[in-house]
Amino acid sequence: MLTQMHFKMKNKIEQLMLNYPKAMDDDNFLQALVWKGEMSANPNISAMDFLRLYAAGSFTAPETIRRTRQKLQEEKEYLRGKKYKIRHEHQETWKKDLGY
């Protein structure tokens, strides 16, 4: 069951991916977009302040962003970027080559 916080994060990441298709294939870009939104309350934050806040857990963890993107792409075909399609087109060949 999704908590309210997880539901909001999923919606936020889905909207970012729809508004910025590059985010479907680039986790660093998606992460920057999420953090930009989280920093909107204080747009003049210094790099050192950002690092302190990040270390204190004030920003969404990169792994959370990546996993959420991955789950959304698994569930919703229209959110799949070019890399997703390429990886899955070759999946059966790789499995065969690896003996699976």
WOMOFEN-V200782 format. One record per residue. N is the residue number from 1. PSI is psi in whole degrees, 0 to 359 (none if undefined). D_FIRST is the distance of its C-alpha to the first C-alpha in Angstrom with 2 decimals. Layout:
N | PSI | D_FIRST
N | PSI | D_FIRST
//
This chain:
1 | 133 | 0.00
2 | 135 | 3.78
3 | 167 | 6.46
4 | 320 | 9.64
5 | 316 | 11.41
6 | 320 | 9.43
7 | 317 | 9.63
8 | 318 | 13.27
9 | 316 | 13.99
10 | 315 | 12.98
11 | 318 | 15.15
12 | 313 | 17.84
13 | 322 | 18.17
14 | 314 | 18.28
15 | 319 | 21.00
16 | 319 | 22.88
17 | 324 | 23.00
18 | 320 | 24.30
19 | 331 | 26.81
20 | 84 | 27.88
21 | 332 | 27.86
22 | 330 | 29.21
23 | 344 | 25.79
24 | 334 | 24.55
25 | 353 | 26.96
26 | 99 | 27.52
27 | 326 | 24.92
28 | 318 | 27.56
29 | 315 | 28.13
30 | 316 | 24.45
31 | 316 | 24.16
32 | 320 | 27.31
33 | 317 | 26.01
34 | 312 | 22.85
35 | 324 | 25.10
36 | 315 | 27.70
37 | 321 | 25.33
38 | 336 | 24.37
39 | 357 | 28.11
40 | 334 | 29.10
41 | 336 | 29.63
42 | 78 | 32.30
43 | 344 | 33.78
44 | 25 | 36.78
45 | 139 | 35.00
46 | 164 | 37.06
47 | 319 | 35.95
48 | 319 | 36.47
49 | 319 | 34.37
50 | 313 | 31.57
51 | 320 | 31.81
52 | 314 | 31.80
53 | 321 | 28.72
54 | 314 | 26.95
55 | 331 | 27.99
56 | 358 | 26.67
57 | 21 | 23.16
58 | 349 | 23.64
59 | 153 | 22.66
60 | 134 | 19.64
61 | 141 | 20.24
62 | 322 | 21.63
63 | 324 | 19.41
64 | 317 | 16.24
65 | 314 | 18.08
66 | 313 | 19.20
67 | 322 | 15.96
68 | 315 | 14.34
69 | 314 | 17.57
70 | 315 | 17.59
71 | 318 | 14.17
72 | 318 | 15.25
73 | 329 | 18.58
74 | 320 | 17.29
75 | 327 | 15.45
76 | 106 | 18.14
77 | 325 | 21.73
78 | 350 | 23.29
79 | 2 | 21.82
80 | 126 | 23.54
81 | 186 | 26.55
82 | 319 | 29.85
83 | 320 | 29.00
84 | 311 | 26.00
85 | 318 | 28.38
86 | 313 | 31.16
87 | 315 | 29.12
88 | 337 | 27.90
89 | 327 | 31.40
90 | 1 | 32.82
91 | 314 | 30.12
92 | 321 | 32.09
93 | 315 | 35.30
94 | 319 | 33.81
95 | 316 | 32.39
96 | 315 | 35.84
97 | 328 | 37.65
98 | 354 | 35.55
99 | 22 | 36.17
100 | none | 32.68
//
